[in-house]
Amino acid sequence: MVLSSFDVDLSGQNALVTGAGSGHGRAIALALAGSGASVSVSDINIERAESLVEQIEAGGGRAIALHADVSNRFQAANMIEQTREAFGGLDILVNAAEVFHPEPLLGIDEWNWRRQLEVNITGAFFCLQLAARVMADEGGGRIINLIATEALHSTIPAGIGYLAGKAGLVAMTRQAARELAPQGIRVNGIAAGQNKEDWSLPPEADLDIYEGPADIGGAALFLCSEAARSVSGQVLVIQG
């Protein structure tokens, strides 16, 4: 079940992963569960969330499936409360929910522009703020925001709404880390590029890409571990 070879004991820890039904969110949820954490698997597609919970439970882990649109503040708050009710607390939040529309700058419509910003940065803010309030009362926690390497130093052929939100998430990660440090809350980001599975490339291909989901899961485990107790406000790039 574990999508990481990095050995971390998160027994007794409670995590919430948004956008966990697929992609990087799924990889991180599996890694956290495989390391002993109880995991709330949240996704706008409840069937994907339920399928992942079945996989986690089959491997001996503990998880619940939640349906939520993170851009809706009330649904975000309910998601956090359901996690606390199920597990007794919240120690880890992973903001992995995202929307990507590959329209060019001259062609994107208002709906798709707004939707990407509402999910990719406003939704992440709702979850971060609400979770941080809980963590502050409980003595601390860890928050991870999923970003994109292109939002740091590159571009993509089309997708201005997506990168605008992700770039804003970089600044939000750093500012939140500064403001939440006194409460014992660490806030970091993981920026992932394309991987060999995405590109369907042979193993010997020597390109600037990473291997696959295990790398993302391992990065998240590191940031959630005591090994990263002095790491906050950083964006860990997983690119190869």
N, C-alpha and C positions, 0 to 999 in steps of 0.2 A: 504493500500500500504506500510506503514512503517514497516520495519522489525527491529524495536527497540522501547523500551519503554522509552529511554533516551530523554528528551525534550530539544532540541537545536534549536534556530532560526538562520537559515543560509540564510534567505531571502536576495537577492541581491548578493549572493556569486555564483561563477561559478566554476564548478568542471569538471575534466576529469578523468574517471575511465577506465583503460585498462583491458582487459580480463573480461569485465563486462557482457558477455553473459551468464555466469553460475557461480556456486560456490560462493566463498567469494566476488568476484568482483561484482556479481549481487546483493548480500545482501547489500553491501556497497552503490552501486548506488541507490538502493531503499531507503535506510535510508537517504542518502543525499537529494534525491529528496523530500522525505516525510518531511524533515526539511526545505524545501523552496529553496534549491539550484537548479540552472539550471545545468543539468548534460549532458556531452557528454559521450555517451555509446559507447565505442570502443571495437571491438572484431574482430578476424580474420575470424569469421563466421558472416557475415553481417545479416543473417536471425535471429540469436539469438539476435543480437543487436537491430534490428528493432522490434522484439517481445517485448523486455524489454521496449523500448521507448513507444510502444502502451500501455503497462501496466502503465507506469509512467504518461502518458498523460490522461489515463482513470481515474486516481486518482487525477487529477488536477495539476500535475506537468509539468515541462518544460524540454524537453530533445531532443537530436538529436542522430542519429545512425551514427557511423563512422566505416569504414573498414580499418584496419591497421595491418601490421606485425611489431611489435615494434622492431624487430631485424634489420629492414631496417631503417637507419637513416633518409632518405628522407621521408619515410612514417610517421615516428614519428614526424618529423618537420611539415609535412602537417596536421597531426592530431591536433597538438597544434594550428596551424594557423586557421584551420577551427573552433576550439572552440572559439578562440578570435573573429573571424568574426561573429559567431552566437550569442555570448553572450556579447561581448565587453570587455572581459578580462579573466584572469585565476587566481583563488585564491587557488584552491585545486587540487593536483594531487594524484591519488591512483594508484600505480603500482601493479596490480593484475594479469597481464598476466603471464602465466607460462606454461611450458611443462614438463611432467613427463613420463619417460620411465623406467619401473622397471627391467632393465637388471642387472645381477650381474656384479661385477668388471671384472671377467674373460671372460664374454660373450658380453659386450657392444661393439658395433661397433663405428667407428669414426664419422659417420654421426649423430647418436643419441647423442653421447657425445657432439659434437660441437653444435648441435641444442639446447640442453638444456642450455648450457652456453650462447649461442647467445640470447636466449629469456630471461632466468631467471636472468641473471646479466648484459649482454651487452645491451639488450633492455631496462632494467630498468635504466641503466646509461644514455642511449640516452635521454629517456623521462625526467629523473631527471635533466640532464644538460640543456636541451632545455627549460624546464618549469622554471627552476631556473633563467635563463637569463631573461625571461619574468617577473617573479615575482619580481626580483631585480629592474627592471625598474618601476614596478607598486607599489613598497613600501612594498613588503613582501608576504608571502603565507605559505601554509602548504603542506607537501609532506609525504605520507604514503607508505611504502614498505611492501608488504605481504611476510612474511617469513614462515618457518615451525618450529614447536617446536623441531623436531628432529635435525635441524641444530644448535641448541643451546647446547643440552646436551644429545642427544640420537642417535640412529641409526634406520634403517629400514631393513627388510630382504634383499632388493635389490633396488638399485636406486642411485648409487654413483654419477652419473652425476647431478642428481637433487639436492642432498644435497650439492655437491661442489658449485653449483651456489648459493644456498640459504645461505650457510655459508658465502660466499663472500659478499652477500647482507647485512649481519649483519654489517660487517666492513665498507662497503660503506655507510650505514645509519649513523653510528657514525661519520665517517670522514666528510661526507657532512654536517651534523648538525654543526660541528665545523666551517667549512669553510663558511657556508652560514648564520651563526648567525648574522654577521654584517649587512646583507641585510634584516634582519627581517624575514627570512625563517626558519621555524621549520621543522625538518626531523625526523620522527619516524618510527618504524616498528611495525607490529602486527604479532605475531607468534601464529598460531592456530593449535591445535591438532585435533584428530578425535572427532566427536560429536555423540550424541546418534542417530541422524538420519542416519549417515553413518553406524553405527553398527547395526541398527534395534533392539535396546535393549528396554526392558520395562522401564517405568519411574522410577521404584524403584531400578533399577540396580545401585549399588554403585561402580562406576569405575572412574578412573582419566580421565574423558572426559567432554567436555562442552555440553551445551544443544542443540545449533543449530545456524543458521544464525543470529538470533536476537542479540546474544552476539557479533558477529563480527561487525554488523552494529552499535551497541551501542558503542563499543570501538573506531570505526572510528569517530563517532560523537564527542566523548569526545576529541580525539586528534585534531579535527578541531575546537573545541570551545575555548572560552576565558578561560574556566576552566583549560585548558592545556597550557596557555600562557607561563608558565615557564618550560614546558616539551619539551625537544628536545634531540636527540641522544639516545633515549630509545627504547627498544623492549618490548612491552606490550604482555605478554603471556596469551592467552585465552585457558585454558586447563581443568579447573575444579578443 
